[in-house]
């Protein structure tokens, strides 16, 4: 299954606010489609599926990648749901987005893919890289890279930088000081339902 490149507001109308996917807000508050305004009774499966889809679309990952993250979270001690959110939040593309260096996660992924971002002084173009405590994230020392990051900082996607990131706006560098805490996850989601969704499938 390839990455989603279709209309984003259609997704936010169906699933609710997804800060990582788009900054725009839909004019209509009801879901898209012929029966969008009709009251419908959703099954337990539909509720779990929606929570899973929120994760997929917000972080811009494929179904196969999400299954891999769920399997990885299960192997770690602690709450599988919280570990899953930590793994997704500590991705490089999401970290760039949370620093305000890109307006959305797809824009942050493009910034990384095009070689504008450095990790510990070396250019890294892998958006799925897992940031670890002690890593230093920076913007490449080129006029084009710095101009792009500075322009994005004027209108960040989310206003507050999480506590596990120490950001120096003047130098455009950030230090990862720990792992993200649950209350700093900007997405409104019940991660336990995602774990339940995959309990029968994986």
MDTraj code that builds the backbone (N, CA, C; nanometers):
import mdtraj as md
import numpy as np

residues = "UNK UNK UNK UNK UNK UNK UNK UNK UNK UNK UNK UNK UNK UNK UNK UNK UNK UNK UNK UNK UNK UNK UNK UNK UNK UNK UNK UNK UNK UNK UNK UNK UNK UNK UNK UNK UNK UNK UNK UNK UNK UNK UNK UNK UNK UNK UNK UNK UNK UNK UNK UNK UNK UNK UNK UNK UNK UNK UNK UNK UNK UNK UNK UNK UNK UNK UNK UNK UNK UNK UNK UNK UNK UNK UNK UNK UNK UNK UNK UNK UNK UNK UNK UNK UNK UNK UNK UNK UNK UNK UNK UNK UNK UNK UNK UNK UNK UNK UNK UNK UNK UNK UNK UNK UNK UNK UNK UNK UNK UNK UNK UNK UNK UNK UNK UNK UNK UNK UNK UNK UNK UNK UNK UNK UNK UNK UNK UNK UNK UNK UNK UNK UNK UNK UNK UNK UNK UNK UNK UNK UNK UNK UNK UNK UNK UNK UNK UNK UNK UNK UNK UNK UNK UNK UNK UNK UNK UNK UNK UNK UNK UNK UNK UNK UNK UNK UNK UNK UNK UNK UNK UNK UNK UNK UNK UNK UNK UNK UNK UNK UNK UNK UNK UNK UNK UNK UNK UNK UNK UNK UNK UNK UNK UNK UNK UNK UNK UNK UNK UNK UNK UNK".split()
xyz = np.array([
    [0.0853, -0.1199, 0.0000],
    [0.0000, 0.0000, 0.0000],
    [0.0887, 0.1247, 0.0000],
    [0.0677, 0.2110, -0.0971],
    [0.1540, 0.3283, -0.1097],
    [0.1098, 0.4398, -0.0157],
    [0.1955, 0.5401, -0.0040],
    [0.1655, 0.6539, 0.0834],
    [0.0498, 0.7357, 0.0261],
    [-0.0337, 0.7890, 0.1145],
    [-0.1528, 0.8631, 0.0712],
    [-0.1139, 0.9984, 0.0125],
    [-0.1650, 1.0261, -0.1083],
    [-0.1369, 1.1552, -0.1738],
    [-0.2651, 1.2233, -0.2200],
    [-0.3786, 1.1792, -0.1695],
    [-0.5073, 1.2345, -0.2112],
    [-0.5459, 1.3582, -0.1328],
    [-0.6752, 1.3989, -0.1416],
    [-0.7218, 1.5183, -0.0701],
    [-0.7154, 1.5010, 0.0811],
    [-0.6515, 1.5954, 0.1479],
    [-0.6282, 1.5812, 0.2924],
    [-0.7494, 1.6219, 0.3765],
    [-0.8239, 1.7228, 0.3306],
    [-0.9392, 1.7683, 0.4086],
    [-1.0475, 1.6608, 0.4153],
    [-1.0532, 1.5762, 0.3149],
    [-1.1481, 1.4650, 0.3147],
    [-1.1184, 1.3714, 0.4324],
    [-0.9896, 1.3526, 0.4586],
    [-0.9467, 1.2664, 0.5684],
    [-0.9764, 1.3311, 0.7039],
    [-0.9481, 1.4609, 0.7164],
    [-0.9725, 1.5277, 0.8454],
    [-1.1217, 1.5394, 0.8748],
    [-1.2045, 1.5488, 0.7714],
    [-1.3496, 1.5503, 0.7941],
    [-1.3969, 1.4160, 0.8486],
    [-1.3333, 1.3098, 0.8029],
    [-1.3750, 1.1753, 0.8450],
    [-1.3181, 1.1381, 0.9822],
    [-1.1911, 1.1754, 1.0064],
    [-1.1220, 1.1282, 1.1271],
    [-1.1040, 1.2345, 1.2356],
    [-1.1290, 1.3603, 1.2035],
    [-1.1055, 1.4669, 1.3019],
    [-0.9744, 1.5382, 1.2745],
    [-0.9348, 1.6253, 1.3657],
    [-0.8155, 1.7088, 1.3482],
    [-0.6884, 1.6254, 1.3483],
    [-0.6079, 1.6383, 1.2430],
    [-0.4794, 1.5682, 1.2317],
    [-0.3715, 1.6741, 1.2077],
    [-0.3079, 1.7254, 1.3152],
    [-0.2120, 1.8365, 1.2992],
    [-0.0926, 1.8038, 1.2110],
    [-0.0540, 1.6769, 1.2043],
    [0.0614, 1.6393, 1.1228],
    [0.0313, 1.6330, 0.9744],
    [-0.0964, 1.6146, 0.9391],
    [-0.1332, 1.5970, 0.7984],
    [-0.1555, 1.7293, 0.7272],
    [-0.2310, 1.8203, 0.7893],
    [-0.2605, 1.9487, 0.7250],
    [-0.2901, 2.0561, 0.8289],
    [-0.2681, 2.1820, 0.7900],
    [-0.2989, 2.2944, 0.8794],
    [-0.4349, 2.3550, 0.8457],
    [-0.4908, 2.3161, 0.7325],
    [-0.6190, 2.3709, 0.6899],
    [-0.7334, 2.3075, 0.7682],
    [-0.8444, 2.3797, 0.7767],
    [-0.9637, 2.3244, 0.8416],
    [-1.0786, 2.3223, 0.7411],
    [-1.1551, 2.2145, 0.7454],
    [-1.2639, 2.1970, 0.6493],
    [-1.3801, 2.2900, 0.6809],
    [-1.4502, 2.3332, 0.5762],
    [-1.5674, 2.4196, 0.5953],
    [-1.6839, 2.3406, 0.6538],
    [-1.6926, 2.2126, 0.6172],
    [-1.8017, 2.1285, 0.6671],
    [-1.7510, 2.0420, 0.7811],
    [-1.8325, 2.0290, 0.8848],
    [-1.7899, 1.9552, 1.0041],
    [-1.8305, 1.8085, 1.0016],
    [-1.9128, 1.7703, 0.9052],
    [-1.9584, 1.6309, 0.8996],
    [-1.8719, 1.5509, 0.8017],
    [-1.8725, 1.4154, 0.8138],
    [-1.7894, 1.3321, 0.7259],
    [-1.8289, 1.3449, 0.5790],
    [-1.7363, 1.3171, 0.4858],
    [-1.7667, 1.3284, 0.3433],
    [-1.8562, 1.2139, 0.2965],
    [-1.9122, 1.2294, 0.1786],
    [-1.9913, 1.1220, 0.1195],
    [-2.1406, 1.1455, 0.1286],
    [-2.2150, 1.0587, 0.0596],
    [-2.3594, 1.0713, 0.0498],
    [-2.4287, 1.0613, 0.1860],
    [-2.3733, 0.9771, 0.2744],
    [-2.4361, 0.9544, 0.4050],
    [-2.3600, 1.0230, 0.5185],
    [-2.2809, 1.1240, 0.4843],
    [-2.1986, 1.1920, 0.5839],
    [-2.2772, 1.2570, 0.6959],
    [-2.3940, 1.3147, 0.6617],
    [-2.4715, 1.3852, 0.7625],
    [-2.5677, 1.2939, 0.8384],
    [-2.5865, 1.1721, 0.7896],
    [-2.6787, 1.0794, 0.8550],
    [-2.6162, 1.0247, 0.9832],
    [-2.6973, 1.0086, 1.0854],
    [-2.6475, 0.9485, 1.2093],
    [-2.6279, 0.7997, 1.1856],
    [-2.5101, 0.7539, 1.2136],
    [-2.4843, 0.6124, 1.1901],
    [-2.4266, 0.5491, 1.3153],
    [-2.4705, 0.4285, 1.3406],
    [-2.4188, 0.3550, 1.4562],
    [-2.2940, 0.2808, 1.4116],
    [-2.1825, 0.3139, 1.4748],
    [-2.0556, 0.2509, 1.4349],
    [-2.0282, 0.1267, 1.5184],
    [-1.9786, 0.0237, 1.4543],
    [-1.9434, -0.0996, 1.5256],
    [-1.8124, -0.0791, 1.6018],
    [-1.7816, -0.1713, 1.6919],
    [-1.6557, -0.1638, 1.7680],
    [-1.5368, -0.1701, 1.6736],
    [-1.5489, -0.2516, 1.5700],
    [-1.4418, -0.2643, 1.4711],
    [-1.4177, -0.1299, 1.4013],
    [-1.5279, -0.0609, 1.3648],
    [-1.5154, 0.0680, 1.2954],
    [-1.4450, 0.1715, 1.3826],
    [-1.4749, 0.1715, 1.5133],
    [-1.4116, 0.2666, 1.6061],
    [-1.2611, 0.2399, 1.6132],
    [-1.2233, 0.1121, 1.6257],
    [-1.0799, 0.0760, 1.6328],
    [-1.0091, 0.1083, 1.5011],
    [-1.0781, 0.0817, 1.3906],
    [-1.0200, 0.1102, 1.2585],
    [-0.9924, 0.2595, 1.2420],
    [-1.0857, 0.3436, 1.2871],
    [-1.0667, 0.4892, 1.2770],
    [-0.9462, 0.5364, 1.3571],
    [-0.9286, 0.4806, 1.4787],
    [-0.8132, 0.5189, 1.5615],
    [-0.6820, 0.4792, 1.4927],
    [-0.6822, 0.3626, 1.4314],
    [-0.5625, 0.3164, 1.3595],
    [-0.5345, 0.4067, 1.2398],
    [-0.6412, 0.4452, 1.1677],
    [-0.6250, 0.5312, 1.0508],
    [-0.5739, 0.6700, 1.0898],
    [-0.6135, 0.7171, 1.2082],
    [-0.5612, 0.8459, 1.2572],
    [-0.4095, 0.8415, 1.2648],
    [-0.3554, 0.7339, 1.3230],
    [-0.2089, 0.7190, 1.3347],
    [-0.1448, 0.7177, 1.1969],
    [-0.2011, 0.6376, 1.1070],
    [-0.1435, 0.6229, 0.9733],
    [-0.1369, 0.7547, 0.8983],
    [-0.2490, 0.8266, 0.8957],
    [-0.2543, 0.9492, 0.8169],
    [-0.1796, 1.0640, 0.8834],
    [-0.1838, 1.0715, 1.0163],
    [-0.1151, 1.1816, 1.0845],
    [0.0363, 1.1711, 1.0673],
    [0.0909, 1.0506, 1.0849],
    [0.2368, 1.0335, 1.0761],
    [0.2836, 1.0001, 0.9350],
    [0.1881, 0.9814, 0.8413],
    [0.2238, 0.9599, 0.7010],
    [0.2991, 0.8310, 0.6759],
    [0.2538, 0.7223, 0.7399],
    [0.3219, 0.5933, 0.7226],
    [0.2287, 0.4940, 0.6539],
    [0.2858, 0.3902, 0.5964],
    [0.2065, 0.2877, 0.5289],
    [0.1587, 0.1839, 0.6308],
    [0.0666, 0.1007, 0.5873],
    [0.0136, -0.0058, 0.6735],
    [0.1252, -0.1009, 0.7171],
    [0.2123, -0.1335, 0.6232],
    [0.3229, -0.2252, 0.6528],
    [0.4171, -0.1664, 0.7583],
    [0.4451, -0.0367, 0.7462],
    [0.5314, 0.0298, 0.8453],
    [0.4662, 0.0303, 0.9830],
    [0.3346, 0.0574, 0.9877],
    [0.2647, 0.0624, 1.1159],
    [0.2646, -0.0746, 1.1837],
    [0.2452, -0.1813, 1.1062],
    [0.2499, -0.3174, 1.1612],
    [0.3877, -0.3443, 1.2207],
    [0.4920, -0.2982, 1.1510],
    [0.6288, -0.3163, 1.1994],
    [0.6498, -0.2429, 1.3316],
    [0.5946, -0.1207, 1.3435],
    [0.6056, -0.0439, 1.4678],
    [0.5303, -0.1121, 1.5825],
    [0.4121, -0.1693, 1.5514],
    [0.3336, -0.2397, 1.6546],
    [0.4113, -0.3604, 1.7062],
    [0.4709, -0.4375, 1.6156],
    [0.5510, -0.5548, 1.6558],
    [0.6697, -0.5133, 1.7420],
    [0.7341, -0.4027, 1.7029],
    [0.8491, -0.3514, 1.7780],
    [0.8068, -0.3045, 1.9173],
    [0.6893, -0.2377, 1.9262],
    [0.6387, -0.1880, 2.0546],
    [0.6042, -0.3016, 2.1490],
    [0.5570, -0.4139, 2.0932],
    [0.5218, -0.5301, 2.1764],
    [0.6430, -0.5919, 2.2434],
    [0.7575, -0.5826, 2.1754],
    [0.8794, -0.6443, 2.2305],
    [0.9410, -0.5628, 2.3439],
    [0.8983, -0.4370, 2.3567],
    [0.9529, -0.3474, 2.4600],
    [0.8667, -0.3562, 2.5852],
    [0.9314, -0.3533, 2.7024],
    [0.8564, -0.3553, 2.8277],
    [0.7767, -0.2269, 2.8461],
    [0.6595, -0.2394, 2.9071],
    [0.5741, -0.1223, 2.9309],
    [0.4476, -0.1289, 2.8470],
    [0.3702, -0.0212, 2.8503],
    [0.2439, -0.0138, 2.7765],
    [0.2717, -0.0103, 2.6258],
    [0.2186, -0.1091, 2.5539],
    [0.2427, -0.1191, 2.4088],
    [0.1954, 0.0061, 2.3362],
    [0.0787, 0.0585, 2.3776],
    [0.0241, 0.1777, 2.3127],
    [0.1140, 0.2984, 2.3281],
    [0.1651, 0.3206, 2.4495],
    [0.2518, 0.4363, 2.4728],
    [0.3856, 0.4212, 2.4022],
    [0.4396, 0.2989, 2.4015],
    [0.5665, 0.2738, 2.3323],
    [0.5489, 0.2980, 2.1823],
    [0.4332, 0.2566, 2.1283],
    [0.4039, 0.2780, 1.9861],
    [0.4027, 0.4273, 1.9531],
    [0.3358, 0.5071, 2.0374],
    [0.3325, 0.6525, 2.0157],
    [0.4722, 0.7131, 2.0259],
    [0.5536, 0.6625, 2.1210],
    [0.6910, 0.7132, 2.1359],
    [0.7735, 0.6850, 2.0110],
    [0.7595, 0.5633, 1.9561],
    [0.8346, 0.5266, 1.8357],
    [0.7978, 0.6184, 1.7185],
    [0.6693, 0.6487, 1.7052],
    [0.6244, 0.7344, 1.5957],
    [0.6646, 0.8804, 1.6185],
    [0.6566, 0.9259, 1.7430],
    [0.6928, 1.0645, 1.7753],
    [0.8427, 1.0900, 1.7609],
    [0.9251, 0.9857, 1.7827],
    [1.0700, 1.0037, 1.7773],
    [1.1275, 0.9868, 1.6368],
    [1.0401, 0.9671, 1.5362],
    [1.0867, 0.9646, 1.3973],
    [1.1464, 1.1017, 1.3622],
    [1.2438, 1.1039, 1.2728],
    [1.3106, 1.2302, 1.2377],
    [1.2143, 1.3286, 1.1721],
    [1.1286, 1.2801, 1.0809],
    [1.0369, 1.3734, 1.0137],
    [0.9400, 1.4375, 1.1124],
    [0.8916, 1.3587, 1.2110],
    [0.8008, 1.4151, 1.3109],
    [0.8739, 1.5126, 1.4029],
    [0.9990, 1.4816, 1.4370],
    [1.0779, 1.5698, 1.5238],
    [1.1015, 1.7054, 1.4570],
    [1.1299, 1.7038, 1.3269],
    [1.1471, 1.8288, 1.2507],
    [1.0177, 1.9094, 1.2542],
    [0.9044, 1.8403, 1.2393],
    [0.7727, 1.9062, 1.2449],
    [0.7474, 1.9662, 1.3834],
    [0.7799, 1.8916, 1.4896],
    [0.7547, 1.9403, 1.6257],
    [0.8443, 2.0584, 1.6629],
    [0.9602, 2.0691, 1.5977],
    [1.0489, 2.1835, 1.6208],
    [0.9983, 2.3093, 1.5496],
    [0.9040, 2.2920, 1.4574],
    [0.8501, 2.4066, 1.3834],
    [0.9271, 2.4369, 1.2564],
    [1.0192, 2.3460, 1.2183],
    [1.1000, 2.3676, 1.0985],
    [1.0249, 2.3315, 0.9712],
    [0.9052, 2.2745, 0.9861],
    [0.8182, 2.2424, 0.8726],
    [0.6729, 2.2549, 0.9181],
    [0.5821, 2.2991, 0.8291],
    [0.4426, 2.3199, 0.8697],
    [0.3641, 2.1915, 0.8927],
    [0.4009, 2.0826, 0.8228],
    [0.3338, 1.9534, 0.8386],
    [0.4381, 1.8418, 0.8335],
    [0.3962, 1.7203, 0.8663],
    [0.4902, 1.6068, 0.8616],
    [0.5300, 1.5735, 0.7166],
    [0.4367, 1.5758, 0.6179],
    [0.4815, 1.5558, 0.4789],
    [0.5856, 1.6586, 0.4334],
    [0.5701, 1.7845, 0.4786],
    [0.6681, 1.8887, 0.4445],
    [0.8017, 1.8602, 0.5128],
    [0.7948, 1.8092, 0.6367],
    [0.9176, 1.7742, 0.7104],
    [0.9888, 1.6573, 0.6422],
    [0.9097, 1.5608, 0.5924],
    [0.9687, 1.4463, 0.5214],
    [1.0416, 1.4931, 0.3970],
    [0.9827, 1.5894, 0.3266],
    [1.0463, 1.6430, 0.2061],
    [1.1765, 1.7153, 0.2417],
    [1.1734, 1.7895, 0.3526],
    [1.2930, 1.8610, 0.3987],
    [1.4077, 1.7637, 0.4250],
    [1.3740, 1.6500, 0.4870],
    [1.4751, 1.5472, 0.5178],
    [1.5216, 1.4793, 0.3892],
    [1.4268, 1.4397, 0.3032],
    [1.4602, 1.3696, 0.1780],
    [1.5518, 1.4506, 0.0874],
    [1.5357, 1.5836, 0.0897],
    [1.6142, 1.6697, 0.0020],
    [1.7496, 1.7092, 0.0613],
    [1.7836, 1.6488, 0.1746],
    [1.9173, 1.6679, 0.2311],
    [1.9399, 1.7990, 0.3027],
    [1.8344, 1.8585, 0.3597],
    [1.8495, 1.9852, 0.4315],
    [1.8815, 1.9645, 0.5800],
    [1.8672, 1.8405, 0.6304],
    [1.8776, 1.8137, 0.7745],
    [2.0035, 1.7338, 0.8076],
    [2.0649, 1.7691, 0.9205],
    [2.1825, 1.6942, 0.9668],
    [2.1547, 1.6323, 1.1044],
    [2.2173, 1.5175, 1.1276],
    [2.2136, 1.4524, 1.2597],
    [2.3578, 1.4361, 1.3049],
    [2.3898, 1.4964, 1.4177],
    [2.5264, 1.4923, 1.4736],
    [2.6298, 1.5392, 1.3700],
    [2.5914, 1.6425, 1.2925],
    [2.6853, 1.7016, 1.1967],
    [2.6886, 1.6368, 1.0599],
    [2.6181, 1.5239, 1.0415],
    [2.6185, 1.4544, 0.9121],
    [2.4809, 1.4636, 0.8465],
    [2.4785, 1.4858, 0.7159],
    [2.3520, 1.4950, 0.6418],
    [2.2841, 1.3580, 0.6436],
    [2.1564, 1.3574, 0.6802],
    [2.0796, 1.2325, 0.6846],
    [1.9489, 1.2543, 0.6094],
    [1.9196, 1.1662, 0.5123],
    [1.7976, 1.1827, 0.4320],
    [1.6989, 1.0674, 0.4519],
    [1.6950, 1.0135, 0.5745],
    [1.6033, 0.9036, 0.6066],
    [1.4986, 0.9543, 0.7062],
    [1.3753, 0.9801, 0.6601],
    [1.2717, 1.0366, 0.7480],
    [1.2335, 0.9460, 0.8652],
    [1.2489, 0.8140, 0.8487],
    [1.2075, 0.7202, 0.9536],
    [1.3146, 0.6985, 1.0609],
    [1.4278, 0.7698, 1.0499],
    [1.5355, 0.7561, 1.1495],
    [1.4814, 0.7822, 1.2901],
    [1.5138, 0.6921, 1.3841],
    [1.4678, 0.7068, 1.5231],
    [1.5652, 0.7962, 1.6006],
    [1.5194, 0.9143, 1.6383],
    [1.6030, 1.0061, 1.7163],
    [1.6224, 0.9504, 1.8563],
    [1.7471, 0.9557, 1.9042],
    [1.7796, 0.9030, 2.0368],
    [1.8305, 1.0151, 2.1266],
    [1.8142, 1.0004, 2.2585],
    [1.8684, 1.1017, 2.3504],
    [2.0179, 1.1223, 2.3254],
    [2.0570, 1.2478, 2.3135],
    [2.1969, 1.2810, 2.2846],
    [2.2189, 1.3241, 2.1414],
    [2.1242, 1.2929, 2.0522],
    [2.1367, 1.3338, 1.9119],
    [2.1227, 1.4858, 1.8981],
    [2.2021, 1.5418, 1.8069],
    [2.1907, 1.6849, 1.7753],
    [2.1360, 1.6986, 1.6338],
    [2.0215, 1.7635, 1.6235],
    [1.9562, 1.7828, 1.4933],
    [1.9832, 1.9255, 1.4480],
    [2.0229, 1.9403, 1.3233],
    [2.0521, 2.0746, 1.2718],
    [2.0076, 2.0907, 1.1277],
    [2.0150, 2.2129, 1.0801],
    [1.9866, 2.2427, 0.9397],
    [2.1191, 2.2617, 0.8686],
    [2.1312, 2.2029, 0.7526],
    [2.2558, 2.2074, 0.6753],
    [2.3033, 2.3503, 0.6547],
    [2.4332, 2.3694, 0.6607],
    [2.4914, 2.5040, 0.6513],
    [2.4980, 2.5509, 0.5055],
    [2.3781, 2.5679, 0.4488],
    [2.3656, 2.6222, 0.3126],
    [2.2597, 2.7312, 0.3159],
    [2.2745, 2.8315, 0.2299],
    [2.1788, 2.9435, 0.2284],
    [2.0366, 2.8955, 0.2018],
    [2.0197, 2.8055, 0.1033],
    [1.8864, 2.7576, 0.0654],
    [1.8199, 2.6843, 0.1810],
    [1.8968, 2.5984, 0.2490],
    [1.8428, 2.5194, 0.3605],
    [1.8006, 2.6094, 0.4758],
    [1.8871, 2.7039, 0.5114],
    [1.8600, 2.7926, 0.6252],
    [1.7431, 2.8882, 0.5946],
    [1.7360, 2.9343, 0.4708],
    [1.6280, 3.0253, 0.4314],
    [1.4925, 2.9538, 0.4411],
    [1.4914, 2.8283, 0.3964],
    [1.3693, 2.7474, 0.3996],
    [1.3240, 2.7231, 0.5438],
    [1.4178, 2.6846, 0.6308],
    [1.3854, 2.6566, 0.7714],
    [1.3399, 2.7829, 0.8447],
    [1.4064, 2.8950, 0.8179],
    [1.3704, 3.0218, 0.8833],
    [1.2302, 3.0672, 0.8422],
    [1.1977, 3.0492, 0.7131],
    [1.0638, 3.0857, 0.6642],
    [0.9565, 3.0002, 0.7309],
    [0.9846, 2.8706, 0.7483],
    [0.8888, 2.7802, 0.8130],
    [0.8705, 2.8122, 0.9606],
    [0.9766, 2.8605, 1.0250],
    [0.9699, 2.8923, 1.1683],
    [0.8752, 3.0084, 1.1986],
    [0.8523, 3.0934, 1.0989],
    [0.7609, 3.2066, 1.1191],
    [0.6165, 3.1607, 1.1383],
    [0.5816, 3.0472, 1.0765],
    [0.4450, 2.9926, 1.0891],
    [0.4529, 2.8438, 1.1210],
    [0.4941, 2.8083, 1.2445],
    [0.5092, 2.6653, 1.2789],
    [0.3743, 2.5942, 1.2834],
    [0.3784, 2.4619, 1.2595],
    [0.2557, 2.3827, 1.2626],
    [0.1951, 2.3788, 1.4019],
    [0.2797, 2.3558, 1.5032],
    [0.2364, 2.3565, 1.6438],
    [0.3223, 2.4572, 1.7174],
    [0.2607, 2.5323, 1.8093],
    [0.3318, 2.6447, 1.8718],
    [0.4341, 2.6035, 1.9772],
    [0.4082, 2.4945, 2.0505],
    [0.4967, 2.4571, 2.1621],
    [0.5917, 2.3433, 2.1253],
    [0.7187, 2.3608, 2.1617],
    [0.8192, 2.2559, 2.1412],
    [0.8161, 2.1621, 2.2624],
    [0.8088, 2.0297, 2.2419],
    [0.8034, 1.9351, 2.3553],
    [0.9256, 1.9447, 2.4456],
    [0.9112, 1.8988, 2.5692],
    [1.0177, 1.9118, 2.6696],
    [1.1400, 1.8249, 2.6403],
    [1.1249, 1.7202, 2.5576],
    [1.2409, 1.6325, 2.5296],
    [1.3315, 1.6903, 2.4208],
    [1.2962, 1.8083, 2.3692],
    [1.3771, 1.8748, 2.2666],
    [1.4236, 2.0107, 2.3166],
    [1.5530, 2.0355, 2.3066],
    [1.6115, 2.1636, 2.3475],
    [1.6517, 2.2380, 2.2197],
    [1.5722, 2.3390, 2.1820],
    [1.5868, 2.4033, 2.0506],
    [1.6494, 2.5412, 2.0600],
    [1.7521, 2.5634, 1.9777],
    [1.8173, 2.6941, 1.9671],
    [1.7782, 2.7548, 1.8314],
    [1.6851, 2.8512, 1.8342],
    [1.6331, 2.9085, 1.7091],
    [1.7391, 2.9868, 1.6327],
    [1.8295, 3.0510, 1.7040],
    [1.9320, 3.1330, 1.6381],
    [2.0258, 3.0463, 1.5537],
    [2.0655, 2.9320, 1.6096],
    [2.1593, 2.8426, 1.5383],
    [2.0879, 2.7371, 1.4547],
    [1.9542, 2.7271, 1.4702],
    [1.8737, 2.6247, 1.4036],
    [1.9231, 2.4844, 1.4359],
    [1.9539, 2.4624, 1.5642],
    [1.9955, 2.3298, 1.6101],
    [1.9105, 2.2884, 1.7302],
    [1.8938, 2.1593, 1.7474],
    [1.8159, 2.1072, 1.8598],
    [1.8849, 1.9844, 1.9171],
    [1.8744, 1.9696, 2.0472],
    [1.9329, 1.8533, 2.1146],
    [1.8189, 1.7673, 2.1688],
    [1.8265, 1.6378, 2.1422],
    [1.7273, 1.5447, 2.1967],
    [1.7736, 1.5065, 2.3368],
    [1.6939, 1.5462, 2.4379],
    [1.7355, 1.5250, 2.5777],
    [1.6698, 1.4040, 2.6427],
    [1.5726, 1.3448, 2.5753],
    [1.5039, 1.2278, 2.6317],
    [1.4016, 1.1755, 2.5330],
    [1.3041, 1.0976, 2.5831],
    [1.1964, 1.0489, 2.4969],
    [1.0694, 1.1281, 2.5265],
    [0.9835, 1.1373, 2.4282],
    [0.8621, 1.2177, 2.4404],
    [0.7681, 1.1597, 2.5464],
    [0.7018, 1.2464, 2.6217],
    [0.6039, 1.2031, 2.7206],
    [0.4645, 1.2049, 2.6583],
    [0.3749, 1.1205, 2.7133],
    [0.2419, 1.1007, 2.6546],
    [0.1637, 1.2325, 2.6393],
    [0.1745, 1.3214, 2.7385],
    [0.0946, 1.4451, 2.7328],
    [0.1394, 1.5400, 2.6217],
    [0.2599, 1.5179, 2.5652],
    [0.3090, 1.6047, 2.4579],
    [0.2713, 1.5540, 2.3194],
    [0.2034, 1.4393, 2.3123],
    [0.1559, 1.3894, 2.1826],
    [0.0367, 1.4746, 2.1407],
    [0.0485, 1.5442, 2.0282],
    [-0.0529, 1.6428, 1.9874],
    [-0.1793, 1.5785, 1.9316],
    [-0.1703, 1.4521, 1.8937],
    [-0.2831, 1.3846, 1.8304],
    [-0.3828, 1.3354, 1.9350],
    [-0.5114, 1.3638, 1.9125],
    [-0.6173, 1.3177, 2.0021],
    [-0.6530, 1.1743, 1.9642],
    [-0.5981, 1.0772, 2.0390],
    [-0.6130, 0.9366, 2.0011],
    [-0.6155, 0.8460, 2.1237],
    [-0.6865, 0.7341, 2.1112],
    [-0.6850, 0.6299, 2.2143],
    [-0.5976, 0.5163, 2.1616],
    [-0.4717, 0.5150, 2.2040],
    [-0.3749, 0.4187, 2.1493],
    [-0.4083, 0.2739, 2.1847],
    [-0.4843, 0.2528, 2.2939],
    [-0.5205, 0.1162, 2.3341],
    [-0.6100, 0.0511, 2.2289],
    [-0.6953, 0.1313, 2.1652],
    [-0.7827, 0.0779, 2.0608],
    [-0.7018, 0.0342, 1.9380],
    [-0.5906, 0.1036, 1.9125],
    [-0.5029, 0.0649, 1.8008],
    [-0.4379, -0.0697, 1.8304],
    [-0.3927, -0.0880, 1.9551],
    [-0.3318, -0.2147, 1.9963],
    [-0.4350, -0.3266, 1.9878],
    [-0.5587, -0.2981, 2.0310],
    [-0.6666, -0.3976, 2.0223],
    [-0.6963, -0.4337, 1.8776],
    [-0.6930, -0.3345, 1.7888],
    [-0.7192, -0.3579, 1.6464],
    [-0.6194, -0.4592, 1.5893],
    [-0.4933, -0.4434, 1.6280],
    [-0.3888, -0.5312, 1.5733],
    [-0.3730, -0.6617, 1.6519],
    [-0.4378, -0.6742, 1.7680],
    [-0.4201, -0.7956, 1.8499],
    [-0.4644, -0.9221, 1.7759],
    [-0.5657, -0.9104, 1.6892],
    [-0.6131, -1.0271, 1.6141],
    [-0.5417, -1.0425, 1.4808],
    [-0.4833, -0.9342, 1.4330],
    [-0.4252, -0.9367, 1.2978],
    [-0.2758, -0.9707, 1.2974],
    [-0.2051, -0.9301, 1.4020],
    [-0.0588, -0.9470, 1.4031],
    [-0.0178, -1.0478, 1.5089],
])
top = md.Topology()
chain = top.add_chain()
for i, resn in enumerate(residues, 1):
    res = top.add_residue(resn, chain, resSeq=i)
    for name in ("N", "CA", "C"):
        top.add_atom(name, md.element.get_by_symbol(name[0]), res)
traj = md.Trajectory(xyz[None], top)
